[in-house]
Amino acid sequence: MHAMQYRITLPADYDMKIIRRRVESKGPALDGFSGLGLKAYGIRERGVDGSPVNQYAPFYLWAEPEAMNRFLWGPGFQGIVRDFGRPTVENWQGLAFEHGPALASVPRTATRHAVAVPADADPSGSGPAGAVEDALEELRRLARTDGVHSTALGIDPRGWELLHFTLWEDTAPPGAPGDRYQVLHLSAPDLARLPRGRQW
């Protein structure tokens, strides 16, 4: 599994209805894209759920790295480049993925929470120094939480950043950490092919 996201920050007075119309018309194009586990078409709106920005920020979980490459070099991503410029594409190695109790629902929101692995921590250790193990335990806890559609954990070893991404059936609970997104559409053609649990 591979996780990917690009975040396109838009002007403060940008009409987000433009993005909503874009997703409504173009979103279903990936509903049958082979190798794509899921794509959550996420947006943040300035002043909503504490967001300081307007942002279009789709998030992907890939079942096949070849499918990710096919997307990045294909017409879908080139449309993003044409309309908004070439965004930075963040990506993370998949560490774990779990279904939640609300997997059968259509998720309406998502949370994204990035955490740096402390420089003096042993990422794979146990106990207080086990940053990855602690994150895996948090993922397992989240996967049992009412309202969770699915949840993923990834790591960028270049900067040693852990990323938690969770899709919610409705609004995420008030204590859920991280940025909050409205999910306008979910493409999940190969959701069943995303490996569950710890991925090593």
DRENKEGU-166859 format. One record per atom (N, C-alpha, C, O): residue number from 1; residue in one letter; atom name; z, x, y. Coordinates in steps of 0.1 Angstrom, whole numbers, plus 2048, in hexadecimal, padded with zeros to 3 digits. Example, Ala and Ser with C-alpha at 12.3 -4.5 7.8 and 13.67 -1.06 7.14 Angstrom:
! DRENKEGU-166859
R  nr rest atom  pz  px  py
R   1    a    N 84E 884 7C7
R   1    a   CA 84E 87B 7D3
R   1    a    C 84E 884 7DF
R   1    a    O 855 88E 7DF
R   2    s    N 847 880 7EA
R   2    s   CA 847 889 7F5
R   2    s    C 84F 881 800
R   2    s    O 850 886 80B
This chain:
! DRENKEGU-166859
R  nr rest atom  pz  px  py
R   1    m    N 800 808 7F4
R   1    m   CA 800 800 800
R   1    m    C 800 809 80C
R   1    m    O 807 813 80D
R   2    h    N 7F9 804 816
R   2    h   CA 7F8 80C 823
R   2    h    C 7FA 801 82E
R   2    h    O 7F4 7F7 82E
R   3    a    N 802 805 838
R   3    a   CA 805 7FC 844
R   3    a    C 7FD 801 850
R   3    a    O 7FC 80D 852
R   4    m    N 7F9 7F8 858
R   4    m   CA 7F1 7FC 864
R   4    m    C 7F3 7F2 86F
R   4    m    O 7F5 7E6 86D
R   5    q    N 7F3 7F7 87B
R   5    q   CA 7F4 7EE 887
R   5    q    C 7EE 7F4 893
R   5    q    O 7F0 800 895
R   6    y    N 7E7 7ED 89B
R   6    y   CA 7E4 7F1 8A9
R   6    y    C 7E9 7E7 8B3
R   6    y    O 7E9 7DB 8B0
R   7    r    N 7EE 7EC 8BE
R   7    r   CA 7F5 7E3 8C8
R   7    r    C 7ED 7E5 8D5
R   7    r    O 7ED 7EF 8DB
R   8    i    N 7E7 7DA 8D9
R   8    i   CA 7DE 7DA 8E5
R   8    i    C 7E6 7D3 8F0
R   8    i    O 7E8 7C7 8F0
R   9    t    N 7EC 7DB 8F9
R   9    t   CA 7F3 7D5 904
R   9    t    C 7EA 7D1 90F
R   9    t    O 7E1 7D8 913
R  10    l    N 7EC 7C4 914
R  10    l   CA 7E3 7BE 91D
R  10    l    C 7EA 7BC 92B
R  10    l    O 7F6 7BD 92B
R  11    p    N 7E2 7BA 935
R  11    p   CA 7E9 7B8 943
R  11    p    C 7F3 7AD 943
R  11    p    O 7F2 7A3 93B
R  12    a    N 7FC 7AE 94C
R  12    a   CA 807 7A4 94D
R  12    a    C 802 796 950
R  12    a    O 809 78C 94C
R  13    d    N 7F7 795 957
R  13    d   CA 7F2 788 95A
R  13    d    C 7E6 784 950
R  13    d    O 7DF 77A 953
R  14    y    N 7E5 78B 945
R  14    y   CA 7DA 788 93C
R  14    y    C 7DC 77A 936
R  14    y    O 7E7 776 932
R  15    d    N 7D1 772 935
R  15    d   CA 7D2 765 92F
R  15    d    C 7D2 766 91F
R  15    d    O 7C7 769 91A
R  16    m    N 7DD 764 919
R  16    m   CA 7DE 766 90B
R  16    m    C 7D7 75C 903
R  16    m    O 7D5 75D 8F7
R  17    k    N 7D2 751 90A
R  17    k   CA 7CA 747 903
R  17    k    C 7BD 74E 8FE
R  17    k    O 7B6 749 8F4
R  18    i    N 7B8 759 905
R  18    i   CA 7AC 760 901
R  18    i    C 7AF 766 8F3
R  18    i    O 7A6 765 8EA
R  19    i    N 7BA 76C 8F1
R  19    i   CA 7BD 772 8E3
R  19    i    C 7BF 767 8D9
R  19    i    O 7BA 768 8CE
R  20    r    N 7C5 75C 8DD
R  20    r   CA 7C7 751 8D3
R  20    r    C 7B9 74B 8CF
R  20    r    O 7B7 749 8C3
R  21    r    N 7B0 74A 8D8
R  21    r   CA 7A2 745 8D5
R  21    r    C 79B 750 8CC
R  21    r    O 794 74C 8C3
R  22    r    N 79D 75C 8CF
R  22    r   CA 797 767 8C7
R  22    r    C 79C 766 8B9
R  22    r    O 794 767 8AF
R  23    v    N 7A9 765 8B7
R  23    v   CA 7AE 765 8A9
R  23    v    C 7AA 758 8A2
R  23    v    O 7A6 758 896
R  24    e    N 7A9 74D 8A9
R  24    e   CA 7A5 740 8A3
R  24    e    C 796 741 89E
R  24    e    O 793 73C 893
R  25    s    N 78E 748 8A5
R  25    s   CA 780 749 8A1
R  25    s    C 77D 755 898
R  25    s    O 775 753 88F
R  26    k    N 784 760 89A
R  26    k   CA 781 76C 892
R  26    k    C 78A 76F 886
R  26    k    O 787 776 87D
R  27    g    N 796 769 887
R  27    g   CA 7A1 76C 87D
R  27    g    C 79D 769 86F
R  27    g    O 79F 771 866
R  28    p    N 797 75D 86C
R  28    p   CA 793 75A 85E
R  28    p    C 789 764 858
R  28    p    O 787 763 84C
R  29    a    N 782 76C 860
R  29    a   CA 778 775 85B
R  29    a    C 77E 77F 850
R  29    a    O 777 784 848
R  30    l    N 78B 782 851
R  30    l   CA 791 78B 847
R  30    l    C 798 784 83C
R  30    l    O 79F 78A 834
R  31    d    N 797 777 83C
R  31    d   CA 79E 76F 831
R  31    d    C 79A 773 823
R  31    d    O 7A1 770 819
R  32    g    N 78E 779 822
R  32    g   CA 788 77D 815
R  32    g    C 786 78C 814
R  32    g    O 77E 790 80B
R  33    f    N 78C 794 81D
R  33    f   CA 789 7A2 81D
R  33    f    C 790 7A9 812
R  33    f    O 79C 7AB 811
R  34    s    N 788 7AE 808
R  34    s   CA 78D 7B4 7FC
R  34    s    C 795 7C0 7FF
R  34    s    O 791 7C9 807
R  35    g    N 7A1 7C2 7F9
R  35    g   CA 7A9 7CD 7FB
R  35    g    C 7B4 7CC 806
R  35    g    O 7BD 7D4 808
R  36    l    N 7B3 7C1 80E
R  36    l   CA 7BC 7BE 819
R  36    l    C 7C8 7B6 813
R  36    l    O 7C6 7AA 80F
R  37    g    N 7D4 7BB 812
R  37    g   CA 7DF 7B4 80E
R  37    g    C 7E2 7A8 817
R  37    g    O 7E3 79D 813
R  38    l    N 7E4 7AC 824
R  38    l   CA 7E6 7A2 82E
R  38    l    C 7E4 7A8 83C
R  38    l    O 7E5 7B4 83E
R  39    k    N 7E0 79F 845
R  39    k   CA 7DE 7A2 853
R  39    k    C 7E5 797 85B
R  39    k    O 7E1 78B 85A
R  40    a    N 7EF 79A 862
R  40    a   CA 7F6 791 86B
R  40    a    C 7F1 793 879
R  40    a    O 7F3 79D 87F
R  41    y    N 7EB 788 87F
R  41    y   CA 7E5 789 88C
R  41    y    C 7F1 786 896
R  41    y    O 7F3 77B 89A
R  42    g    N 7F8 791 89A
R  42    g   CA 803 78F 8A2
R  42    g    C 800 791 8B1
R  42    g    O 7F8 799 8B5
R  43    i    N 808 789 8B9
R  43    i   CA 807 78B 8C8
R  43    i    C 815 78B 8CD
R  43    i    O 81E 785 8C7
R  44    r    N 817 792 8D9
R  44    r   CA 823 791 8E1
R  44    r    C 81F 78B 8EE
R  44    r    O 814 790 8F4
R  45    e    N 827 782 8F4
R  45    e   CA 824 77D 901
R  45    e    C 82F 780 90B
R  45    e    O 83B 77F 907
R  46    r    N 82B 785 916
R  46    r   CA 835 78A 920
R  46    r    C 83F 77E 923
R  46    r    O 83A 773 927
R  47    g    N 84C 781 922
R  47    g   CA 856 777 925
R  47    g    C 85A 76E 919
R  47    g    O 863 765 91A
R  48    v    N 853 76F 90D
R  48    v   CA 856 767 902
R  48    v    C 85D 770 8F7
R  48    v    O 858 77B 8F4
R  49    d    N 868 76B 8F2
R  49    d   CA 870 773 8E9
R  49    d    C 874 781 8EE
R  49    d    O 874 78A 8E6
R  50    g    N 876 782 8FA
R  50    g   CA 87A 78F 900
R  50    g    C 86F 799 902
R  50    g    O 872 7A5 905
R  51    s    N 862 795 900
R  51    s   CA 857 79F 901
R  51    s    C 855 7A2 910
R  51    s    O 853 799 918
R  52    p    N 854 7B0 913
R  52    p   CA 851 7B3 921
R  52    p    C 842 7B4 923
R  52    p    O 83D 7B7 92E
R  53    v    N 83A 7B2 919
R  53    v   CA 82B 7B4 91A
R  53    v    C 824 7A9 913
R  53    v    O 829 7A2 90B
R  54    n    N 817 7A8 917
R  54    n   CA 80D 7A1 90F
R  54    n    C 806 7AB 906
R  54    n    O 802 7B6 90A
R  55    q    N 805 7A7 8F9
R  55    q   CA 800 7B1 8EF
R  55    q    C 7F9 7A9 8E4
R  55    q    O 7FE 79F 8DF
R  56    y    N 7EE 7AF 8E0
R  56    y   CA 7E8 7AB 8D3
R  56    y    C 7EA 7B6 8C9
R  56    y    O 7E6 7C1 8CC
R  57    a    N 7F1 7B3 8BE
R  57    a   CA 7F6 7BD 8B5
R  57    a    C 7F5 7B9 8A7
R  57    a    O 7FF 7B7 8A0
R  58    p    N 7E9 7B9 8A1
R  58    p   CA 7E8 7B5 893
R  58    p    C 7EE 7C0 88A
R  58    p    O 7ED 7CC 88C
R  59    f    N 7F4 7BB 87F
R  59    f   CA 7FA 7C4 875
R  59    f    C 7F4 7C2 867
R  59    f    O 7F1 7B6 863
R  60    y    N 7F1 7CD 860
R  60    y   CA 7EA 7CD 854
R  60    y    C 7F2 7D3 849
R  60    y    O 7F9 7DD 84B
R  61    l    N 7F2 7CE 83D
R  61    l   CA 7F6 7D4 830
R  61    l    C 7EA 7D5 827
R  61    l    O 7E4 7CB 823
R  62    w    N 7E6 7E1 824
R  62    w   CA 7DA 7E3 81C
R  62    w    C 7DE 7E6 80D
R  62    w    O 7E6 7EE 80A
R  63    a    N 7D7 7DF 804
R  63    a   CA 7D9 7E1 7F6
R  63    a    C 7D0 7ED 7F1
R  63    a    O 7D3 7F4 7E7
R  64    e    N 7C6 7F0 7F9
R  64    e   CA 7BD 7FB 7F6
R  64    e    C 7BA 803 802
R  64    e    O 7B6 7FD 80C
R  65    p    N 7BC 811 802
R  65    p   CA 7B8 819 80E
R  65    p    C 7A9 818 812
R  65    p    O 7A6 819 81D
R  66    e    N 7A1 816 808
R  66    e   CA 793 815 80A
R  66    e    C 78F 809 812
R  66    e    O 786 809 81B
R  67    a    N 797 7FE 810
R  67    a   CA 795 7F2 818
R  67    a    C 798 7F4 827
R  67    a    O 792 7EF 830
R  68    m    N 7A3 7FC 829
R  68    m   CA 7A7 7FF 837
R  68    m    C 79C 807 83E
R  68    m    O 798 804 849
R  69    n    N 796 811 837
R  69    n   CA 78B 818 83C
R  69    n    C 77F 810 83F
R  69    n    O 778 811 849
R  70    r    N 77C 807 836
R  70    r   CA 771 7FD 837
R  70    r    C 772 7F5 844
R  70    r    O 769 7F2 84B
R  71    f    N 77F 7F1 846
R  71    f   CA 782 7E9 852
R  71    f    C 780 7F1 85F
R  71    f    O 779 7ED 868
R  72    l    N 786 7FD 85F
R  72    l   CA 786 805 86B
R  72    l    C 778 809 86F
R  72    l    O 775 80B 87B
R  73    w    N 76F 80B 865
R  73    w   CA 761 810 869
R  73    w    C 758 804 869
R  73    w    O 74C 806 86B
R  74    g    N 75D 7F8 867
R  74    g   CA 754 7EC 867
R  74    g    C 754 7E4 874
R  74    g    O 75A 7E8 87E
R  75    p    N 74C 7D9 873
R  75    p   CA 74A 7D1 880
R  75    p    C 756 7CB 886
R  75    p    O 757 7C9 892
R  76    g    N 760 7C7 87D
R  76    g   CA 76C 7C1 882
R  76    g    C 774 7C9 88C
R  76    g    O 777 7C5 897
R  77    f    N 777 7D6 888
R  77    f   CA 77E 7DF 891
R  77    f    C 775 7E3 89D
R  77    f    O 77A 7E5 8A8
R  78    q    N 768 7E4 89B
R  78    q   CA 760 7E8 8A6
R  78    q    C 75F 7DD 8B0
R  78    q    O 75D 7E1 8BC
R  79    g    N 762 7D1 8AD
R  79    g   CA 763 7C6 8B7
R  79    g    C 76F 7C8 8BF
R  79    g    O 76F 7C6 8CB
R  80    i    N 77A 7CD 8B9
R  80    i   CA 786 7D0 8C1
R  80    i    C 783 7DC 8CB
R  80    i    O 787 7DB 8D7
R  81    v    N 77D 7E6 8C6
R  81    v   CA 779 7F2 8CE
R  81    v    C 770 7ED 8DA
R  81    v    O 772 7F2 8E5
R  82    r    N 767 7E5 8D7
R  82    r   CA 75D 7E0 8E1
R  82    r    C 765 7D8 8EC
R  82    r    O 762 7DA 8F8
R  83    d    N 76E 7D0 8E8
R  83    d   CA 774 7C6 8F2
R  83    d    C 780 7CC 8F9
R  83    d    O 783 7C8 904
R  84    f    N 787 7D6 8F2
R  84    f   CA 794 7DA 8F8
R  84    f    C 795 7EA 8F9
R  84    f    O 79F 7EF 8FE
R  85    g    N 78B 7F1 8F4
R  85    g   CA 78C 7FF 8F3
R  85    g    C 792 803 8E6
R  85    g    O 797 7FB 8DF
R  86    r    N 791 810 8E2
R  86    r   CA 796 814 8D5
R  86    r    C 7A5 816 8D5
R  86    r    O 7AA 81F 8DC
R  87    p    N 7AC 80E 8CE
R  87    p   CA 7BB 80F 8CE
R  87    p    C 7C0 81A 8C5
R  87    p    O 7B9 81E 8BC
R  88    t    N 7CC 81E 8C7
R  88    t   CA 7D3 827 8BE
R  88    t    C 7D6 81F 8B2
R  88    t    O 7DC 814 8B3
R  89    v    N 7D3 824 8A6
R  89    v   CA 7D6 81C 89A
R  89    v    C 7E2 823 893
R  89    v    O 7E1 82E 88D
R  90    e    N 7ED 81C 893
R  90    e   CA 7F9 822 88D
R  90    e    C 7F8 81E 87E
R  90    e    O 7F3 814 87A
R  91    n    N 7FD 828 875
R  91    n   CA 7FD 825 867
R  91    n    C 808 82B 860
R  91    n    O 80E 836 865
R  92    w    N 80D 825 855
R  92    w   CA 818 829 84E
R  92    w    C 816 829 83F
R  92    w    O 80F 820 83A
R  93    q    N 81B 832 838
R  93    q   CA 81B 832 829
R  93    q    C 824 827 825
R  93    q    O 82F 825 82A
R  94    g    N 81F 81E 81B
R  94    g   CA 828 814 816
R  94    g    C 833 819 80E
R  94    g    O 831 821 804
R  95    l    N 83F 814 811
R  95    l   CA 84B 818 808
R  95    l    C 84F 80D 7FF
R  95    l    O 854 80F 7F4
R  96    a    N 84E 800 804
R  96    a   CA 853 7F5 7FD
R  96    a    C 84D 7E8 803
R  96    a    O 84A 7E7 80E
R  97    f    N 84C 7DE 7FA
R  97    f   CA 847 7D1 7FF
R  97    f    C 84E 7C6 7F6
R  97    f    O 84F 7C8 7EA
R  98    e    N 852 7BB 7FC
R  98    e   CA 858 7B0 7F4
R  98    e    C 854 7A3 7FA
R  98    e    O 852 7A1 806
R  99    h    N 853 799 7F1
R  99    h   CA 851 78B 7F5
R  99    h    C 85F 785 7F9
R  99    h    O 869 78A 7F4
R 100    g    N 85E 77C 802
R 100    g   CA 86B 775 805
R 100    g    C 86A 766 800
R 100    g    O 861 762 7FA
R 101    p    N 875 75F 803
R 101    p   CA 876 751 7FE
R 101    p    C 86B 748 804
R 101    p    O 868 73E 7FE
R 102    a    N 866 74C 80F
R 102    a   CA 85C 743 816
R 102    a    C 84E 748 814
R 102    a    O 845 745 81D
R 103    l    N 84B 74F 809
R 103    l   CA 83D 754 807
R 103    l    C 833 74A 807
R 103    l    O 827 74D 80B
R 104    a    N 836 73E 803
R 104    a   CA 82B 733 802
R 104    a    C 828 72D 810
R 104    a    O 81F 726 811
R 105    s    N 830 731 81A
R 105    s   CA 82E 72B 827
R 105    s    C 824 733 82F
R 105    s    O 820 73E 82B
R 106    v    N 820 72D 83A
R 106    v   CA 817 735 844
R 106    v    C 820 73B 84E
R 106    v    O 826 733 856
R 107    p    N 821 748 84F
R 107    p   CA 82B 74E 858
R 107    p    C 827 74C 867
R 107    p    O 81B 74C 86A
R 108    r    N 831 749 86F
R 108    r   CA 82E 746 87E
R 108    r    C 832 752 887
R 108    r    O 82E 753 892
R 109    t    N 83B 75A 881
R 109    t   CA 840 765 88A
R 109    t    C 842 772 881
R 109    t    O 841 771 874
R 110    a    N 844 77D 888
R 110    a   CA 846 78A 881
R 110    a    C 84F 793 889
R 110    a    O 850 791 895
R 111    t    N 856 79C 882
R 111    t   CA 85E 7A6 889
R 111    t    C 859 7B4 885
R 111    t    O 856 7B6 879
R 112    r    N 85A 7BD 88E
R 112    r   CA 856 7CB 88B
R 112    r    C 861 7D4 891
R 112    r    O 864 7D3 89D
R 113    h    N 867 7DC 888
R 113    h   CA 872 7E4 88C
R 113    h    C 870 7F2 887
R 113    h    O 870 7F5 87B
R 114    a    N 86F 7FC 891
R 114    a   CA 86C 80A 88D
R 114    a    C 879 811 890
R 114    a    O 880 80F 89A
R 115    v    N 87D 81A 886
R 115    v   CA 889 822 887
R 115    v    C 886 830 883
R 115    v    O 87F 833 879
R 116    a    N 88A 83A 88C
R 116    a   CA 888 848 889
R 116    a    C 892 84C 87E
R 116    a    O 89E 849 87E
R 117    v    N 88D 854 875
R 117    v   CA 896 85B 86B
R 117    v    C 89C 866 872
R 117    v    O 895 86F 877
R 118    p    N 8AA 867 873
R 118    p   CA 8B0 872 87A
R 118    p    C 8AC 87F 875
R 118    p    O 8AA 881 869
R 119    a    N 8AB 889 87E
R 119    a   CA 8A6 896 87A
R 119    a    C 8AF 89D 870
R 119    a    O 8AA 8A5 868
R 120    d    N 8BC 89A 870
R 120    d   CA 8C5 8A0 866
R 120    d    C 8C7 898 85A
R 120    d    O 8D0 89B 851
R 121    a    N 8C0 88D 858
R 121    a   CA 8C1 884 84C
R 121    a    C 8B8 889 841
R 121    a    O 8AD 88E 843
R 122    d    N 8BD 887 835
R 122    d   CA 8B4 889 829
R 122    d    C 8AE 87C 827
R 122    d    O 8B4 872 822
R 123    p    N 8A1 87B 829
R 123    p   CA 89A 86D 828
R 123    p    C 89C 867 81A
R 123    p    O 89D 85B 819
R 124    s    N 89C 86F 810
R 124    s   CA 89D 86A 802
R 124    s    C 8AA 86A 7FC
R 124    s    O 8AC 866 7F0
R 125    g    N 8B4 86F 804
R 125    g   CA 8C2 870 7FE
R 125    g    C 8C9 863 7FC
R 125    g    O 8C3 858 800
R 126    s    N 8D4 863 7F7
R 126    s   CA 8DC 857 7F6
R 126    s    C 8E8 858 7FF
R 126    s    O 8EB 862 805
R 127    g    N 8EF 84D 801
R 127    g   CA 8FB 84C 80A
R 127    g    C 8F7 84D 818
R 127    g    O 8EC 848 81B
R 128    p    N 8FF 851 821
R 128    p   CA 8FD 851 82F
R 128    p    C 8F0 858 834
R 128    p    O 8EA 854 83E
R 129    a    N 8EC 862 82C
R 129    a   CA 8E0 86A 830
R 129    a    C 8D3 863 82B
R 129    a    O 8C8 868 82E
R 130    g    N 8D4 859 823
R 130    g   CA 8C8 854 81C
R 130    g    C 8C1 849 825
R 130    g    O 8C2 83D 822
R 131    a    N 8BA 84D 82F
R 131    a   CA 8B3 844 838
R 131    a    C 8AA 83B 831
R 131    a    O 8A9 82F 834
R 132    v    N 8A2 840 828
R 132    v   CA 898 838 821
R 132    v    C 89F 82E 817
R 132    v    O 89B 823 816
R 133    e    N 8A9 833 810
R 133    e   CA 8B0 82B 807
R 133    e    C 8B7 81F 80F
R 133    e    O 8B7 814 80A
R 134    d    N 8BD 822 81A
R 134    d   CA 8C3 818 823
R 134    d    C 8B8 80E 827
R 134    d    O 8BB 802 827
R 135    a    N 8AD 812 82B
R 135    a   CA 8A2 809 82F
R 135    a    C 89D 801 823
R 135    a    O 89A 7F5 825
R 136    l    N 89C 806 817
R 136    l   CA 899 7FF 80C
R 136    l    C 8A3 7F4 809
R 136    l    O 89F 7E8 805
R 137    e    N 8AF 7F7 80A
R 137    e   CA 8BA 7ED 808
R 137    e    C 8B9 7E1 812
R 137    e    O 8BA 7D6 80F
R 138    e    N 8B5 7E5 81F
R 138    e   CA 8B3 7DB 829
R 138    e    C 8A7 7D2 826
R 138    e    O 8A8 7C6 828
R 139    l    N 89D 7D8 821
R 139    l   CA 891 7D1 81D
R 139    l    C 894 7C6 812
R 139    l    O 890 7BB 812
R 140    r    N 89C 7CB 808
R 140    r   CA 8A0 7C2 7FD
R 140    r    C 8A9 7B6 802
R 140    r    O 8A7 7AB 7FE
R 141    r    N 8B1 7B9 80C
R 141    r   CA 8BA 7AF 812
R 141    r    C 8B1 7A5 819
R 141    r    O 8B3 799 818
R 142    l    N 8A8 7AA 821
R 142    l   CA 89E 7A1 829
R 142    l    C 896 798 81F
R 142    l    O 894 78D 822
R 143    a    N 892 79E 814
R 143    a   CA 88A 796 80B
R 143    a    C 891 78A 805
R 143    a    O 88A 781 800
R 144    r    N 89E 78A 806
R 144    r   CA 8A6 77F 801
R 144    r    C 8AA 775 80C
R 144    r    O 8B0 76B 809
R 145    t    N 8A5 778 818
R 145    t   CA 8A9 770 824
R 145    t    C 8A1 763 825
R 145    t    O 894 764 824
R 146    d    N 8A7 758 827
R 146    d   CA 89F 74B 829
R 146    d    C 896 74D 835
R 146    d    O 899 753 83F
R 147    g    N 88A 748 833
R 147    g   CA 880 748 83E
R 147    g    C 876 754 83D
R 147    g    O 86D 755 845
R 148    v    N 879 75E 835
R 148    v   CA 871 76A 834
R 148    v    C 865 767 82B
R 148    v    O 866 763 81F
R 149    h    N 859 769 830
R 149    h   CA 84D 768 828
R 149    h    C 84B 775 820
R 149    h    O 849 774 814
R 150    s    N 84B 781 827
R 150    s   CA 84A 78E 820
R 150    s    C 84F 798 829
R 150    s    O 850 796 835
R 151    t    N 852 7A4 823
R 151    t   CA 857 7AF 82B
R 151    t    C 853 7BC 826
R 151    t    O 852 7BE 819
R 152    a    N 850 7C6 82E
R 152    a   CA 84B 7D3 82A
R 152    a    C 852 7DE 831
R 152    a    O 857 7DC 83C
R 153    l    N 852 7E9 82A
R 153    l   CA 858 7F5 830
R 153    l    C 84E 801 82F
R 153    l    O 848 803 824
R 154    g    N 84C 808 83A
R 154    g   CA 843 813 839
R 154    g    C 849 81F 841
R 154    g    O 853 81E 847
R 155    i    N 842 82B 83F
R 155    i   CA 847 837 846
R 155    i    C 83B 83F 84B
R 155    i    O 831 840 844
R 156    d    N 83D 844 857
R 156    d   CA 833 84D 85D
R 156    d    C 83A 85B 85C
R 156    d    O 842 85E 864
R 157    p    N 836 863 852
R 157    p   CA 83D 870 850
R 157    p    C 839 87A 85B
R 157    p    O 840 885 85C
R 158    r    N 82F 877 863
R 158    r   CA 82C 880 86E
R 158    r    C 837 881 878
R 158    r    O 83B 88B 87D
R 159    g    N 83C 875 87B
R 159    g   CA 847 874 885
R 159    g    C 854 870 87E
R 159    g    O 85E 86E 885
R 160    w    N 855 86E 871
R 160    w   CA 860 869 86A
R 160    w    C 866 85C 870
R 160    w    O 871 85B 874
R 161    e    N 85D 852 870
R 161    e   CA 860 845 875
R 161    e    C 85F 83B 86A
R 161    e    O 855 83A 863
R 162    l    N 86A 833 868
R 162    l   CA 86A 828 85E
R 162    l    C 866 81C 866
R 162    l    O 86A 819 871
R 163    l    N 85E 813 85F
R 163    l   CA 85A 807 865
R 163    l    C 85D 7FB 85C
R 163    l    O 859 7FB 851
R 164    h    N 864 7F1 862
R 164    h   CA 867 7E5 85B
R 164    h    C 85E 7DA 861
R 164    h    O 85E 7D9 86D
R 165    f    N 856 7D3 859
R 165    f   CA 84E 7C8 85E
R 165    f    C 851 7BC 855
R 165    f    O 850 7BC 849
R 166    t    N 854 7B1 85C
R 166    t   CA 858 7A5 854
R 166    t    C 851 799 85A
R 166    t    O 850 797 866
R 167    l    N 84B 790 851
R 167    l   CA 845 784 855
R 167    l    C 84F 779 853
R 167    l    O 856 778 848
R 168    w    N 850 76F 85C
R 168    w   CA 85A 764 85C
R 168    w    C 852 757 85C
R 168    w    O 848 755 863
R 169    e    N 857 74E 854
R 169    e   CA 852 740 854
R 169    e    C 853 73A 861
R 169    e    O 849 733 865
R 170    d    N 85E 73C 868
R 170    d   CA 860 736 875
R 170    d    C 865 741 87E
R 170    d    O 860 74C 87D
R 171    t    N 86E 73E 887
R 171    t   CA 874 748 890
R 171    t    C 87D 751 889
R 171    t    O 885 74D 881
R 172    a    N 87C 75E 88C
R 172    a   CA 885 768 886
R 172    a    C 893 765 88B
R 172    a    O 895 761 897
R 173    p    N 89D 768 883
R 173    p   CA 8AB 765 888
R 173    p    C 8AF 76E 894
R 173    p    O 8A9 778 896
R 174    p    N 8B8 769 89C
R 174    p   CA 8BB 770 8A8
R 174    p    C 8BF 77F 8A6
R 174    p    O 8BC 787 8AF
R 175    g    N 8C5 782 89B
R 175    g   CA 8CA 790 899
R 175    g    C 8BF 799 894
R 175    g    O 8C2 7A5 892
R 176    a    N 8B3 794 891
R 176    a   CA 8A9 79D 88B
R 176    a    C 8A5 7A7 895
R 176    a    O 8A1 7A4 8A0
R 177    p    N 8A5 7B4 891
R 177    p   CA 8A2 7BE 89B
R 177    p    C 893 7C0 89C
R 177    p    O 88B 7BC 894
R 178    g    N 88F 7C6 8A7
R 178    g   CA 881 7CA 8A9
R 178    g    C 879 7C1 8B2
R 178    g    O 87E 7B7 8B7
R 179    d    N 86C 7C4 8B4
R 179    d   CA 863 7BC 8BC
R 179    d    C 860 7AF 8B4
R 179    d    O 85E 7AF 8A8
R 180    r    N 85E 7A4 8BB
R 180    r   CA 85B 797 8B5
R 180    r    C 84C 793 8B9
R 180    r    O 848 795 8C4
R 181    y    N 845 78E 8AF
R 181    y   CA 837 78A 8B1
R 181    y    C 835 77C 8AD
R 181    y    O 83C 777 8A4
R 182    q    N 82C 775 8B4
R 182    q   CA 827 768 8AF
R 182    q    C 81C 76C 8A6
R 182    q    O 813 774 8A9
R 183    v    N 81B 765 89A
R 183    v   CA 810 768 891
R 183    v    C 806 75C 892
R 183    v    O 80A 751 88F
R 184    l    N 7FA 75F 897
R 184    l   CA 7F0 754 899
R 184    l    C 7E8 751 88C
R 184    l    O 7E3 746 88B
R 185    h    N 7E7 75B 883
R 185    h   CA 7DF 758 877
R 185    h    C 7E4 763 86D
R 185    h    O 7E8 76E 871
R 186    l    N 7E3 760 860
R 186    l   CA 7E6 769 856
R 186    l    C 7DA 769 84C
R 186    l    O 7D7 75F 846
R 187    s    N 7D4 775 84B
R 187    s   CA 7CA 777 840
R 187    s    C 7D1 77F 835
R 187    s    O 7D7 789 838
R 188    a    N 7D0 77A 829
R 188    a   CA 7D7 780 81E
R 188    a    C 7CF 77F 811
R 188    a    O 7D4 77A 807
R 189    p    N 7C3 785 811
R 189    p   CA 7BA 783 806
R 189    p    C 7BF 78A 7F9
R 189    p    O 7BD 785 7EE
R 190    d    N 7C6 796 7FB
R 190    d   CA 7CB 79D 7EF
R 190    d    C 7DA 79F 7F0
R 190    d    O 7DF 7A9 7EC
R 191    l    N 7E1 795 7F4
R 191    l   CA 7F0 795 7F5
R 191    l    C 7F5 798 7E7
R 191    l    O 7FF 7A0 7E6
R 192    a    N 7F0 792 7DD
R 192    a   CA 7F5 794 7CF
R 192    a    C 7F4 7A2 7CA
R 192    a    O 7FA 7A6 7C1
R 193    r    N 7EB 7AA 7D0
R 193    r   CA 7E9 7B7 7CC
R 193    r    C 7F2 7C1 7D3
R 193    r    O 7F2 7CD 7CF
R 194    l    N 7F9 7BD 7DD
R 194    l   CA 803 7C6 7E3
R 194    l    C 80E 7C9 7D9
R 194    l    O 815 7BF 7D5
R 195    p    N 811 7D5 7D6
R 195    p   CA 81B 7D8 7CC
R 195    p    C 829 7D5 7D2
R 195    p    O 82C 7D8 7DD
R 196    r    N 831 7CE 7CA
R 196    r   CA 83E 7CA 7CE
R 196    r    C 848 7D5 7CB
R 196    r    O 847 7DC 7C1
R 197    g    N 853 7D5 7D3
R 197    g   CA 85E 7DF 7D0
R 197    g    C 85B 7ED 7D5
R 197    g    O 851 7EF 7DD
R 198    r    N 863 7F6 7D1
R 198    r   CA 862 804 7D5
R 198    r    C 855 80A 7D0
R 198    r    O 852 807 7C5
R 199    q    N 84F 812 7D8
R 199    q   CA 842 817 7D4
R 199    q    C 841 826 7D2
R 199    q    O 838 82D 7D6
R 200    w    N 84B 82B 7CB
R 200    w   CA 84B 838 7C5
R 200    w    C 855 839 7BA
R 200    w    O 856 844 7B4
